[in-house]
Amino acid sequence: MSTPDSRDTDVASDLATRIRALGDEVTPHTIGATIALCLPLHEGVDNSGVATIRDLAYGPHERQRLDVFAPRRPGNVARPVLLFVHGGGFVAGDKSTPGSPFYDNVGQWATHNGMLGVTMTYRLAPEHRWPSGSEDVARAVQWLREHVGEHGGDPEQIFVMGHSAGAVHTAGYIAREHSAGGTGWRPAGAVLVSGLYDTRSMEKNSFFKAYFGDDVAGASSVSFLAALARTSVPLMAVLAEYDPRDFQRQAIELNATYVSQHQHWPRFLQLPGHNHLSHVFGLNAPGDRLGPHIRAFVR
């Protein structure tokens, strides 16, 4: 009979084998296949102890909304806050999907692990371009500073976690609001999962142009990598083994630029056996390999 730990290991190993077969491209096929692999992992997960408050407005736009995940039986101590910013190629995505565990699973995982979970959505390209996503992260963080105490969160301990396009928005927020030399309040940390950081070297594909504009030279001039690397906000950068090549290159650039500023690496994690989606989809489910690292970073 398998123990809980050995079951987690078996699940992670089986998932890694199946993810490896999908390769490192992000296509409609691989997205659908990854969802199909990860959905069953969430069957039977008990989230009955988590209370969810939906669609709290942090701004006037219809997409400036967030969900709060808190324990049904809160304690007397304010919890660190984990704000999650979803991906979607700048043009799509949402904080939750009816009938799906994604991305409620991130907020639920945070709550199960001693935090207050928050998921947000934001304005989308091409109607809203750079730096709208980072502005929305800033606005959501400010809302949390003012209101999260009402939900049992600690406004002095706000961690921001972005995935894919959400990591771009999170990184842009840190670079614009909390680069070196800033004074006063700052986030307790930022977790950048499979992100892009340098507009000069990013692939100039349709997603890039939707958010940063058709003027490639002009878009390249707004690179926020150097400002991000100078920040005193603690950073954790995450890369999946089967992330697309551009994300692999961007992780190298982030680490190299950060080292040039601080003479040491940010906290960096490469997750074997995962692709661009599966590490986040796997949070709050058996076989999760990302969650323990985030928990250690927060603690």
Backbone as CSV, one residue per row, in Angstrom:
resi,resn,N_x,N_y,N_z,CA_x,CA_y,CA_z,C_x,C_y,C_z
1,MET,0.850,-1.197,0.000,0.000,0.000,0.000,0.884,1.245,0.000
2,SER,0.544,2.222,-0.839,1.338,3.443,-0.940,1.045,4.362,0.234
3,THR,2.082,4.990,0.775,1.911,6.042,1.762,1.565,7.326,1.039
4,PRO,1.039,8.379,1.757,0.732,9.648,1.082,1.930,10.223,0.355
5,ASP,3.140,10.162,0.973,4.327,10.714,0.326,4.688,9.947,-0.932
6,SER,4.598,8.602,-0.853,4.946,7.803,-2.029,3.916,8.000,-3.129
7,ARG,2.645,8.237,-2.749,1.624,8.514,-3.766,1.940,9.810,-4.486
8,ASP,2.337,10.842,-3.747,2.725,12.097,-4.373,3.859,11.884,-5.353
9,THR,4.835,11.089,-4.953,5.974,10.808,-5.825,5.534,10.072,-7.079
10,ASP,4.654,9.093,-6.911,4.158,8.333,-8.063,3.380,9.232,-9.012
11,VAL,2.522,10.104,-8.452,1.737,11.011,-9.282,2.648,11.952,-10.051
12,ALA,3.642,12.528,-9.354,4.556,13.464,-10.004,5.358,12.782,-11.096
13,SER,5.789,11.564,-10.846,6.577,10.832,-11.841,5.746,10.503,-13.072
14,ASP,4.525,10.051,-12.862,3.647,9.737,-13.990,3.325,10.980,-14.799
15,LEU,3.034,12.092,-14.094,2.738,13.341,-14.793,3.942,13.796,-15.607
16,ALA,5.140,13.696,-15.038,6.346,14.132,-15.746,6.537,13.349,-17.041
17,THR,6.275,12.052,-16.991,6.409,11.227,-18.201,5.453,11.700,-19.289
18,ARG,4.235,12.003,-18.910,3.225,12.426,-19.882,3.497,13.850,-20.388
19,ILE,3.960,14.717,-19.489,4.286,16.082,-19.901,5.459,16.086,-20.873
20,ARG,6.441,15.255,-20.602,7.620,15.192,-21.476,7.212,14.868,-22.914
21,ALA,6.235,14.000,-23.058,5.790,13.594,-24.395,5.144,14.741,-25.165
22,LEU,4.687,15.783,-24.468,4.040,16.915,-25.135,5.045,17.902,-25.723
23,GLY,6.300,17.861,-25.267,7.300,18.784,-25.783,7.214,20.149,-25.125
24,ASP,7.877,21.136,-25.745,7.972,22.455,-25.109,7.237,23.558,-25.863
25,GLU,6.393,23.199,-26.805,5.609,24.204,-27.517,4.303,24.486,-26.763
26,VAL,3.845,25.739,-26.827,2.538,26.091,-26.278,1.591,26.284,-27.458
27,THR,0.751,25.300,-27.677,-0.209,25.309,-28.774,-1.580,24.939,-28.216
28,PRO,-2.654,25.163,-28.993,-3.967,24.716,-28.511,-3.971,23.240,-28.124
29,HIS,-3.236,22.415,-28.871,-3.189,20.984,-28.555,-2.505,20.736,-27.217
30,THR,-1.329,21.323,-27.003,-0.610,21.059,-25.763,-1.314,21.681,-24.555
31,ILE,-1.985,22.821,-24.769,-2.766,23.412,-23.676,-3.895,22.465,-23.277
32,GLY,-4.645,21.993,-24.268,-5.746,21.070,-23.982,-5.260,19.772,-23.353
33,ALA,-4.138,19.260,-23.858,-3.604,18.007,-23.315,-3.124,18.194,-21.883
34,THR,-2.517,19.341,-21.581,-2.048,19.595,-20.217,-3.220,19.733,-19.259
35,ILE,-4.263,20.429,-19.685,-5.468,20.534,-18.854,-6.048,19.139,-18.587
36,ALA,-6.099,18.301,-19.629,-6.646,16.953,-19.467,-5.817,16.121,-18.499
37,LEU,-4.509,16.336,-18.476,-3.642,15.595,-17.552,-3.785,16.082,-16.115
38,CYS,-3.984,17.377,-15.939,-3.987,17.955,-14.594,-5.358,17.969,-13.928
39,LEU,-6.421,18.009,-14.719,-7.768,18.046,-14.130,-8.027,16.894,-13.151
40,PRO,-7.712,15.652,-13.517,-8.032,14.544,-12.592,-7.283,14.628,-11.270
41,LEU,-6.165,15.331,-11.241,-5.400,15.444,-10.002,-6.189,16.155,-8.914
42,HIS,-7.142,16.990,-9.312,-7.893,17.797,-8.348,-9.172,17.108,-7.864
43,GLU,-9.487,15.956,-8.446,-10.681,15.243,-8.017,-10.487,14.741,-6.589
44,GLY,-11.435,15.032,-5.752,-11.359,14.555,-4.379,-10.581,15.449,-3.434
45,VAL,-9.991,16.550,-3.927,-9.290,17.477,-3.040,-10.318,18.213,-2.179
46,ASP,-10.115,18.206,-0.890,-11.083,18.788,0.038,-10.784,20.267,0.260
47,ASN,-11.637,21.116,-0.298,-11.511,22.562,-0.100,-12.658,23.110,0.741
48,SER,-13.307,22.233,1.495,-14.480,22.659,2.269,-14.111,23.659,3.362
49,GLY,-12.859,23.682,3.772,-12.442,24.611,4.808,-12.079,25.990,4.290
50,VAL,-12.234,26.203,2.973,-11.864,27.475,2.354,-13.114,28.250,1.976
51,ALA,-13.216,29.483,2.429,-14.303,30.382,2.039,-13.823,31.299,0.922
52,THR,-14.661,31.505,-0.079,-14.278,32.312,-1.238,-15.217,33.500,-1.391
53,ILE,-14.624,34.674,-1.518,-15.387,35.896,-1.796,-15.037,36.326,-3.214
54,ARG,-16.030,36.426,-4.073,-15.809,36.643,-5.500,-15.971,38.113,-5.905
55,ASP,-15.183,38.477,-6.910,-15.393,39.688,-7.706,-15.425,40.975,-6.894
56,LEU,-14.475,41.106,-5.998,-14.301,42.375,-5.298,-13.620,43.353,-6.242
57,ALA,-14.154,44.543,-6.370,-13.631,45.522,-7.322,-12.433,46.251,-6.728
58,TYR,-11.303,46.221,-7.463,-10.160,47.036,-7.047,-9.978,48.248,-7.968
59,GLY,-10.858,48.384,-8.955,-10.831,49.501,-9.878,-12.147,49.578,-10.621
60,PRO,-12.339,50.595,-11.478,-13.627,50.810,-12.135,-13.901,49.910,-13.337
61,HIS,-12.837,49.371,-13.975,-13.032,48.541,-15.164,-13.638,47.200,-14.769
62,GLU,-14.433,46.618,-15.691,-15.128,45.370,-15.380,-14.174,44.215,-15.102
63,ARG,-12.956,44.287,-15.611,-11.988,43.224,-15.361,-11.086,43.517,-14.154
64,GLN,-11.244,44.624,-13.535,-10.444,44.935,-12.339,-11.167,44.373,-11.120
65,ARG,-11.087,43.055,-11.011,-11.776,42.315,-9.960,-10.811,41.287,-9.364
66,LEU,-11.073,40.924,-8.120,-10.270,39.896,-7.480,-11.131,39.016,-6.591
67,ASP,-10.650,37.792,-6.356,-11.295,36.837,-5.458,-10.392,36.622,-4.252
68,VAL,-10.990,36.492,-3.082,-10.250,36.274,-1.840,-10.592,34.889,-1.297
69,PHE,-9.554,34.138,-0.926,-9.698,32.794,-0.370,-9.170,32.818,1.060
70,ALA,-10.036,32.482,2.012,-9.682,32.574,3.425,-10.198,31.345,4.155
71,PRO,-9.602,31.003,5.280,-10.106,29.858,6.049,-11.480,30.157,6.638
72,ARG,-12.338,29.167,6.640,-13.666,29.352,7.221,-13.583,29.579,8.731
73,ARG,-12.525,29.074,9.321,-12.311,29.280,10.755,-11.004,30.059,10.931
74,PRO,-11.053,31.365,10.772,-9.829,32.152,10.866,-9.283,32.161,12.289
75,GLY,-7.978,32.261,12.377,-7.337,32.367,13.681,-7.216,33.811,14.102
76,ASN,-6.421,34.035,15.127,-6.247,35.377,15.671,-5.055,36.108,15.078
77,VAL,-4.265,35.414,14.260,-3.058,36.008,13.693,-3.293,36.308,12.210
78,ALA,-2.953,37.537,11.801,-3.088,37.911,10.392,-2.159,37.063,9.530
79,ARG,-2.643,36.651,8.366,-1.893,35.759,7.482,-1.138,36.525,6.403
80,PRO,0.033,36.012,5.993,0.651,36.553,4.782,-0.313,36.413,3.608
81,VAL,-0.209,37.301,2.650,-1.128,37.347,1.510,-0.374,36.943,0.248
82,LEU,-0.957,36.038,-0.531,-0.403,35.670,-1.827,-1.368,36.115,-2.913
83,LEU,-0.979,37.117,-3.684,-1.769,37.622,-4.811,-1.280,36.952,-6.086
84,PHE,-2.178,36.260,-6.798,-1.817,35.548,-8.028,-2.340,36.281,-9.257
85,VAL,-1.445,36.458,-10.251,-1.766,37.139,-11.499,-1.671,36.108,-12.628
86,HIS,-2.790,35.799,-13.257,-2.849,34.732,-14.258,-2.163,35.123,-15.564
87,GLY,-1.908,34.114,-16.402,-1.387,34.338,-17.741,-2.490,34.300,-18.784
88,GLY,-2.065,34.264,-20.063,-3.025,34.232,-21.166,-2.534,34.983,-22.385
89,GLY,-1.211,35.127,-22.510,-0.660,35.768,-23.695,-1.031,37.233,-23.836
90,PHE,-1.341,37.907,-22.744,-1.734,39.321,-22.693,-3.145,39.577,-23.218
91,VAL,-3.727,38.619,-23.937,-4.985,38.862,-24.635,-6.149,38.022,-24.102
92,ALA,-5.887,37.141,-23.151,-6.927,36.227,-22.684,-6.627,35.843,-21.240
93,GLY,-7.484,34.970,-20.691,-7.280,34.458,-19.350,-8.198,35.111,-18.334
94,ASP,-8.337,34.445,-17.193,-9.183,34.958,-16.123,-8.732,34.327,-14.824
95,LYS,-9.204,34.897,-13.728,-8.824,34.415,-12.414,-9.502,33.099,-12.066
96,SER,-10.584,32.766,-12.737,-11.260,31.492,-12.503,-12.071,31.135,-13.735
97,THR,-12.414,29.847,-13.835,-13.225,29.351,-14.938,-14.295,28.440,-14.372
98,PRO,-15.562,28.726,-14.607,-16.630,27.864,-14.078,-16.435,26.411,-14.498
99,GLY,-16.569,25.510,-13.544,-16.431,24.092,-13.832,-15.007,23.599,-13.886
100,SER,-14.056,24.471,-13.615,-12.639,24.112,-13.659,-11.980,24.507,-12.344
101,PRO,-10.972,23.774,-11.884,-10.264,24.167,-10.664,-9.269,25.301,-10.863
102,PHE,-8.982,25.666,-12.114,-7.943,26.660,-12.411,-8.571,28.056,-12.544
103,TYR,-8.110,29.078,-11.894,-6.973,29.193,-10.995,-7.398,29.343,-9.540
104,ASP,-8.609,28.867,-9.237,-8.998,28.801,-7.835,-7.996,27.962,-7.042
105,ASN,-7.396,26.978,-7.719,-6.472,26.089,-7.014,-5.317,26.844,-6.375
106,VAL,-4.915,27.984,-6.962,-3.812,28.751,-6.386,-4.249,29.398,-5.071
107,GLY,-5.421,30.040,-5.085,-5.926,30.647,-3.863,-6.213,29.618,-2.787
108,GLN,-6.746,28.469,-3.182,-7.031,27.409,-2.221,-5.741,26.850,-1.629
109,TRP,-4.740,26.655,-2.494,-3.445,26.170,-1.997,-2.877,27.136,-0.967
110,ALA,-2.929,28.434,-1.265,-2.395,29.421,-0.337,-3.102,29.326,1.012
111,THR,-4.419,29.185,0.989,-5.179,29.118,2.235,-4.835,27.868,3.031
112,HIS,-4.675,26.745,2.334,-4.304,25.503,3.016,-2.897,25.586,3.620
113,ASN,-2.100,26.536,3.184,-0.706,26.613,3.615,-0.403,27.867,4.432
114,GLY,-1.402,28.327,5.166,-1.186,29.370,6.146,-1.216,30.789,5.619
115,MET,-1.650,30.974,4.369,-1.719,32.297,3.771,-3.174,32.685,3.495
116,LEU,-3.350,33.909,3.092,-4.620,34.360,2.525,-4.416,34.391,1.012
117,GLY,-5.208,33.640,0.270,-5.054,33.592,-1.180,-5.903,34.646,-1.873
118,VAL,-5.339,35.264,-2.899,-6.063,36.250,-3.702,-5.716,36.005,-5.163
119,THR,-6.729,35.932,-6.017,-6.495,35.852,-7.457,-7.130,37.074,-8.114
120,MET,-6.473,37.608,-9.114,-6.961,38.827,-9.749,-7.038,38.644,-11.260
121,THR,-7.870,39.441,-11.884,-7.862,39.572,-13.336,-7.556,41.020,-13.674
122,TYR,-7.315,41.308,-14.933,-6.809,42.621,-15.332,-7.255,42.923,-16.752
123,ARG,-7.075,44.159,-17.164,-7.438,44.579,-18.519,-6.540,43.878,-19.545
124,LEU,-7.119,43.602,-20.707,-6.432,42.803,-21.714,-6.037,43.623,-22.940
125,ALA,-4.957,43.181,-23.589,-4.554,43.688,-24.897,-5.467,43.066,-25.954
126,PRO,-5.552,43.661,-27.138,-4.839,44.873,-27.576,-5.500,46.182,-27.171
127,GLU,-6.685,46.119,-26.560,-7.341,47.357,-26.149,-6.517,48.086,-25.086
128,HIS,-5.913,47.313,-24.218,-5.113,47.897,-23.135,-3.687,47.375,-23.255
129,ARG,-2.758,48.275,-23.529,-1.373,47.889,-23.778,-0.458,48.308,-22.638
130,TRP,0.830,47.943,-22.789,1.835,48.290,-21.787,1.696,49.753,-21.391
131,PRO,1.735,50.070,-20.119,1.958,49.175,-18.961,0.673,48.863,-18.194
132,SER,-0.451,48.689,-18.900,-1.739,48.542,-18.212,-1.758,47.363,-17.241
133,GLY,-1.152,46.222,-17.646,-1.150,45.057,-16.760,-0.421,45.332,-15.464
134,SER,0.736,45.982,-15.565,1.508,46.312,-14.358,0.789,47.364,-13.524
135,GLU,0.112,48.292,-14.191,-0.689,49.274,-13.452,-1.812,48.592,-12.676
136,ASP,-2.421,47.566,-13.272,-3.496,46.862,-12.589,-2.974,46.079,-11.391
137,VAL,-1.782,45.487,-11.523,-1.183,44.812,-10.367,-0.949,45.818,-9.243
138,ALA,-0.423,46.996,-9.595,-0.191,48.037,-8.588,-1.490,48.447,-7.909
139,ARG,-2.542,48.582,-8.702,-3.836,48.993,-8.150,-4.392,47.902,-7.225
140,ALA,-4.244,46.629,-7.621,-4.727,45.529,-6.788,-3.948,45.450,-5.479
141,VAL,-2.634,45.637,-5.560,-1.826,45.619,-4.341,-2.247,46.748,-3.403
142,GLN,-2.497,47.922,-3.952,-2.928,49.039,-3.117,-4.269,48.735,-2.457
143,TRP,-5.186,48.115,-3.203,-6.478,47.721,-2.620,-6.255,46.757,-1.461
144,LEU,-5.352,45.807,-1.651,-5.079,44.843,-0.586,-4.471,45.528,0.634
145,ARG,-3.589,46.463,0.417,-3.008,47.177,1.553,-4.089,47.862,2.389
146,GLU,-5.118,48.331,1.718,-6.179,49.072,2.410,-7.266,48.167,2.981
147,HIS,-7.478,46.986,2.383,-8.661,46.198,2.740,-8.374,44.766,3.188
148,VAL,-7.171,44.254,2.978,-6.965,42.823,3.236,-7.068,42.492,4.711
149,GLY,-6.816,43.462,5.572,-6.973,43.216,6.999,-8.386,42.830,7.373
150,GLU,-9.375,43.308,6.600,-10.773,42.960,6.858,-11.043,41.476,6.627
151,HIS,-10.154,40.815,5.872,-10.327,39.401,5.532,-9.326,38.507,6.255
152,GLY,-8.574,39.075,7.185,-7.623,38.280,7.953,-6.221,38.256,7.404
153,GLY,-5.929,39.120,6.421,-4.595,39.169,5.840,-3.739,40.256,6.468
154,ASP,-2.431,40.107,6.333,-1.467,41.063,6.866,-1.037,42.013,5.752
155,PRO,-1.414,43.282,5.797,-1.054,44.212,4.723,0.439,44.497,4.625
156,GLU,1.203,44.097,5.629,2.659,44.265,5.580,3.351,43.050,4.972
157,GLN,2.597,42.003,4.686,3.183,40.769,4.163,2.427,40.342,2.904
158,ILE,2.530,41.147,1.845,1.882,40.840,0.580,2.925,40.333,-0.409
159,PHE,2.736,39.111,-0.872,3.580,38.500,-1.898,2.794,38.495,-3.213
160,VAL,3.463,38.832,-4.311,2.815,38.874,-5.623,3.405,37.768,-6.485
161,MET,2.554,36.918,-7.024,2.971,35.791,-7.854,2.326,35.918,-9.223
162,GLY,3.137,35.971,-10.268,2.623,36.046,-11.624,3.087,34.869,-12.460
163,HIS,2.230,34.415,-13.349,2.550,33.297,-14.230,2.439,33.724,-15.684
164,SER,3.479,33.470,-16.482,3.491,33.759,-17.912,3.262,35.254,-18.144
165,ALA,2.196,35.638,-18.859,1.923,37.074,-19.025,1.737,37.743,-17.671
166,GLY,1.174,37.008,-16.711,1.034,37.547,-15.367,2.383,37.809,-14.708
167,ALA,3.396,37.006,-15.042,4.746,37.264,-14.541,5.326,38.520,-15.177
168,VAL,4.996,38.765,-16.440,5.417,40.008,-17.093,4.809,41.202,-16.364
169,HIS,3.519,41.124,-16.077,2.853,42.229,-15.383,3.407,42.408,-13.968
170,THR,3.683,41.311,-13.292,4.253,41.383,-11.945,5.654,41.968,-11.978
171,ALA,6.467,41.494,-12.909,7.831,42.011,-13.033,7.816,43.490,-13.396
172,GLY,6.911,43.871,-14.298,6.797,45.280,-14.661,6.372,46.132,-13.485
173,TYR,5.473,45.607,-12.668,5.046,46.327,-11.464,6.219,46.545,-10.514
174,ILE,6.982,45.485,-10.254,8.139,45.614,-9.362,9.134,46.611,-9.928
175,ALA,9.402,46.530,-11.224,10.382,47.429,-11.850,9.927,48.878,-11.808
176,ARG,8.651,49.112,-12.048,8.139,50.485,-12.116,7.931,51.103,-10.739
177,GLU,7.534,50.280,-9.782,7.150,50.810,-8.474,8.195,50.587,-7.378
178,HIS,9.037,49.556,-7.542,9.904,49.159,-6.433,11.313,48.816,-6.891
179,SER,11.849,49.596,-7.813,13.233,49.410,-8.204,14.128,50.006,-7.121
180,ALA,15.433,49.920,-7.309,16.385,50.400,-6.298,16.162,51.881,-6.024
181,GLY,16.380,52.263,-4.780,16.263,53.664,-4.413,14.910,54.050,-3.884
182,GLY,13.929,53.139,-4.013,12.606,53.454,-3.498,12.580,53.418,-1.981
183,THR,11.685,54.177,-1.396,11.546,54.195,0.052,10.121,53.828,0.423
184,GLY,9.913,53.537,1.686,8.572,53.226,2.156,8.213,51.768,1.957
185,TRP,6.900,51.510,1.880,6.386,50.140,1.817,6.829,49.450,0.535
186,ARG,7.032,48.146,0.638,7.308,47.332,-0.547,6.680,45.959,-0.346
187,PRO,6.423,45.213,-1.418,5.925,43.847,-1.249,6.938,43.003,-0.480
188,ALA,6.423,41.993,0.215,7.305,41.094,0.956,8.096,40.191,0.029
189,GLY,7.634,40.026,-1.202,8.341,39.196,-2.164,7.551,39.086,-3.453
190,ALA,8.233,38.647,-4.515,7.595,38.437,-5.812,8.030,37.085,-6.361
191,VAL,7.066,36.312,-6.846,7.323,35.002,-7.436,7.005,35.100,-8.923
192,LEU,8.011,34.922,-9.754,7.874,35.074,-11.203,7.960,33.695,-11.836
193,VAL,6.821,33.180,-12.303,6.734,31.814,-12.813,6.656,31.848,-14.336
194,SER,7.699,31.331,-14.977,7.717,31.228,-16.446,7.403,32.567,-17.087
195,GLY,8.242,33.561,-16.790,7.990,34.911,-17.271,8.939,35.369,-18.356
196,LEU,8.673,36.573,-18.850,9.511,37.265,-19.835,9.843,38.635,-19.249
197,TYR,11.081,39.102,-19.457,11.539,40.266,-18.710,12.236,41.342,-19.546
198,ASP,12.641,41.021,-20.744,13.420,41.978,-21.536,12.775,42.153,-22.902
199,THR,12.110,43.299,-23.120,11.426,43.521,-24.395,12.397,43.609,-25.570
200,ARG,13.667,43.888,-25.294,14.640,43.961,-26.383,14.883,42.603,-27.018
201,SER,14.827,41.541,-26.213,15.171,40.218,-26.730,13.982,39.261,-26.785
202,MET,12.823,39.666,-26.275,11.641,38.800,-26.391,11.325,38.525,-27.854
203,GLU,10.761,37.355,-28.114,10.280,37.069,-29.461,9.184,38.067,-29.825
204,LYS,9.307,38.659,-30.992,8.345,39.687,-31.420,7.181,39.026,-32.156
205,ASN,6.454,38.193,-31.430,5.330,37.474,-32.026,4.034,38.286,-31.878
206,SER,2.923,37.688,-32.257,1.656,38.432,-32.242,1.243,38.817,-30.826
207,PHE,1.573,37.999,-29.837,1.234,38.322,-28.450,2.036,39.522,-27.958
208,PHE,3.314,39.529,-28.303,4.164,40.676,-27.954,3.583,41.952,-28.555
209,LYS,3.263,41.914,-29.843,2.776,43.122,-30.514,1.400,43.548,-29.992
210,ALA,0.582,42.590,-29.566,-0.731,42.941,-29.023,-0.592,43.790,-27.773
211,TYR,0.420,43.496,-26.959,0.562,44.215,-25.696,1.545,45.370,-25.780
212,PHE,2.678,45.150,-26.427,3.714,46.177,-26.469,3.634,47.052,-27.716
213,GLY,2.802,46.674,-28.687,2.605,47.501,-29.863,3.347,47.012,-31.084
214,ASP,2.951,47.537,-32.246,3.555,47.129,-33.519,4.911,47.774,-33.765
215,ASP,5.204,48.862,-33.086,6.497,49.524,-33.213,7.507,48.735,-32.389
216,VAL,8.136,47.747,-33.030,9.021,46.844,-32.305,10.190,47.586,-31.684
217,ALA,10.755,48.533,-32.425,11.884,49.296,-31.886,11.454,50.110,-30.673
218,GLY,10.286,50.724,-30.764,9.785,51.499,-29.641,9.458,50.628,-28.447
219,ALA,8.870,49.463,-28.717,8.548,48.552,-27.628,9.806,48.045,-26.938
220,SER,10.847,47.810,-27.716,12.103,47.339,-27.134,12.716,48.367,-26.201
221,SER,12.411,49.634,-26.435,13.004,50.692,-25.618,12.407,50.759,-24.219
222,VAL,11.302,50.045,-23.973,10.678,50.104,-22.649,11.060,48.897,-21.798
223,SER,12.174,48.248,-22.125,12.592,47.086,-21.342,12.707,47.440,-19.863
224,PHE,12.164,46.579,-19.023,12.182,46.816,-17.582,13.122,45.857,-16.851
225,LEU,13.940,45.100,-17.610,14.808,44.104,-16.989,15.785,44.732,-16.004
226,ALA,16.454,45.820,-16.392,17.467,46.421,-15.519,16.845,46.935,-14.230
227,ALA,15.685,47.595,-14.347,15.020,48.109,-13.152,14.541,46.970,-12.263
228,LEU,14.069,45.899,-12.867,13.652,44.730,-12.093,14.836,44.144,-11.334
229,ALA,15.974,44.028,-12.004,17.150,43.414,-11.387,17.719,44.249,-10.241
230,ARG,17.432,45.547,-10.230,17.960,46.406,-9.162,17.103,46.382,-7.900
231,THR,15.929,45.771,-7.960,14.991,45.859,-6.844,15.557,45.234,-5.572
232,SER,15.086,45.754,-4.449,15.397,45.135,-3.163,14.265,44.218,-2.711
233,VAL,13.198,44.121,-3.493,12.124,43.167,-3.196,12.670,41.757,-3.425
234,PRO,12.559,40.870,-2.452,13.026,39.497,-2.673,12.319,38.851,-3.857
235,LEU,13.105,38.245,-4.747,12.558,37.616,-5.946,12.749,36.104,-5.895
236,MET,11.753,35.398,-6.394,11.863,33.971,-6.673,11.462,33.759,-8.123
237,ALA,12.365,33.238,-8.923,12.092,32.990,-10.341,11.955,31.490,-10.568
238,VAL,10.927,31.107,-11.309,10.621,29.700,-11.560,10.606,29.450,-13.060
239,LEU,11.231,28.369,-13.474,11.265,27.953,-14.878,10.901,26.485,-14.947
240,ALA,10.030,26.121,-15.876,9.705,24.719,-16.092,10.713,24.100,-17.061
241,GLU,10.975,22.824,-16.874,11.918,22.132,-17.757,11.494,22.242,-19.217
242,TYR,10.181,22.170,-19.465,9.680,22.204,-20.837,8.989,23.526,-21.156
243,ASP,9.465,24.615,-20.536,9.036,25.931,-20.987,9.557,26.171,-22.399
244,PRO,8.839,26.976,-23.207,9.349,27.312,-24.546,10.705,28.002,-24.482
245,ARG,11.423,27.976,-25.582,12.810,28.442,-25.607,12.954,29.907,-25.226
246,ASP,11.994,30.741,-25.622,12.114,32.155,-25.278,12.081,32.347,-23.768
247,PHE,11.267,31.581,-23.086,11.200,31.671,-21.625,12.494,31.160,-20.990
248,GLN,13.107,30.156,-21.601,14.396,29.665,-21.115,15.456,30.763,-21.232
249,ARG,15.487,31.423,-22.384,16.482,32.492,-22.583,16.242,33.655,-21.633
250,GLN,14.996,33.990,-21.418,14.677,35.114,-20.548,15.084,34.838,-19.097
251,ALA,14.959,33.591,-18.666,15.396,33.236,-17.311,16.900,33.443,-17.166
252,ILE,17.654,33.100,-18.194,19.105,33.320,-18.161,19.408,34.811,-18.059
253,GLU,18.705,35.611,-18.847,18.946,37.061,-18.831,18.607,37.660,-17.472
254,LEU,17.483,37.221,-16.880,17.107,37.732,-15.567,18.177,37.404,-14.530
255,ASN,18.604,36.156,-14.505,19.598,35.758,-13.513,20.916,36.499,-13.707
256,ALA,21.365,36.620,-14.959,22.634,37.294,-15.221,22.577,38.766,-14.829
257,THR,21.480,39.425,-15.163,21.354,40.848,-14.844,21.206,41.055,-13.342
258,TYR,20.473,40.180,-12.676,20.316,40.269,-11.224,21.663,40.090,-10.527
259,VAL,22.448,39.103,-10.973,23.767,38.871,-10.379,24.675,40.085,-10.565
260,SER,24.580,40.751,-11.716,25.415,41.930,-11.947,25.089,43.050,-10.976
261,GLN,23.887,43.077,-10.451,23.471,44.120,-9.524,23.691,43.739,-8.062
262,HIS,23.509,42.460,-7.738,23.503,42.035,-6.336,24.662,41.112,-5.970
263,GLN,25.397,40.622,-6.973,26.488,39.680,-6.748,26.015,38.348,-6.169
264,HIS,24.750,38.061,-6.320,24.228,36.739,-5.998,22.943,36.541,-6.793
265,TRP,22.545,35.287,-6.947,21.339,34.964,-7.702,20.087,35.322,-6.903
266,PRO,18.979,35.579,-7.599,17.690,35.525,-6.907,17.425,34.068,-6.557
267,ARG,16.426,33.820,-5.734,16.060,32.424,-5.522,15.538,31.893,-6.851
268,PHE,16.137,30.825,-7.346,15.802,30.325,-8.682,15.473,28.843,-8.605
269,LEU,14.415,28.451,-9.317,13.956,27.073,-9.317,13.655,26.633,-10.732
270,GLN,14.266,25.536,-11.145,13.851,24.876,-12.373,13.126,23.597,-11.986
271,LEU,11.890,23.478,-12.446,11.069,22.331,-12.085,11.130,21.269,-13.179
272,PRO,11.809,20.151,-12.937,11.847,19.081,-13.934,10.478,18.428,-14.079
273,GLY,10.214,17.960,-15.293,8.982,17.227,-15.541,7.746,18.079,-15.681
274,HIS,7.928,19.392,-15.848,6.774,20.279,-16.009,6.907,21.116,-17.269
275,ASN,5.750,21.565,-17.774,5.751,22.467,-18.916,5.225,23.835,-18.494
276,HIS,4.895,24.657,-19.451,4.555,26.052,-19.192,3.304,26.216,-18.321
277,LEU,2.479,25.192,-18.233,1.219,25.281,-17.493,1.130,24.336,-16.306
278,SER,1.751,23.187,-16.404,1.463,22.114,-15.447,1.914,22.424,-14.038
279,HIS,2.982,23.232,-13.869,3.453,23.514,-12.508,2.411,24.321,-11.729
280,VAL,1.754,25.278,-12.383,0.720,26.066,-11.715,-0.577,25.275,-11.612
281,PHE,-0.929,24.540,-12.661,-2.134,23.699,-12.609,-2.039,22.663,-11.493
282,GLY,-0.828,22.257,-11.141,-0.645,21.212,-10.140,-0.721,21.682,-8.709
283,LEU,-0.744,22.999,-8.475,-0.858,23.491,-7.107,-2.157,23.000,-6.467
284,ASN,-2.060,22.613,-5.198,-3.218,22.160,-4.421,-3.697,20.779,-4.825
285,ALA,-2.835,19.985,-5.470,-3.210,18.640,-5.885,-2.072,17.678,-5.548
286,PRO,-2.360,16.391,-5.462,-1.289,15.419,-5.242,-0.215,15.528,-6.322
287,GLY,1.036,15.377,-5.914,2.143,15.464,-6.853,2.678,16.858,-7.063
288,ASP,2.099,17.862,-6.376,2.563,19.251,-6.511,4.033,19.363,-6.132
289,ARG,4.831,19.969,-6.997,6.242,20.180,-6.714,6.604,21.657,-6.630
290,LEU,5.698,22.549,-6.996,5.960,23.983,-6.915,5.621,24.530,-5.535
291,GLY,4.507,24.091,-4.973,4.005,24.647,-3.734,5.001,24.672,-2.585
292,PRO,5.708,23.563,-2.315,6.642,23.588,-1.187,7.711,24.666,-1.310
293,HIS,8.143,24.972,-2.523,9.164,26.010,-2.716,8.584,27.400,-2.456
294,ILE,7.350,27.643,-2.887,6.711,28.932,-2.611,6.494,29.088,-1.108
295,ARG,6.037,28.028,-0.466,5.813,28.077,0.981,7.109,28.412,1.713
296,ALA,8.207,27.791,1.318,9.497,28.076,1.957,9.927,29.515,1.703
297,PHE,9.683,30.036,0.508,10.028,31.419,0.171,9.238,32.400,1.035
298,VAL,7.949,32.146,1.194,7.102,33.019,2.012,7.539,32.964,3.465
299,ARG,7.863,31.803,3.955,8.245,31.665,5.371,9.626,32.246,5.654
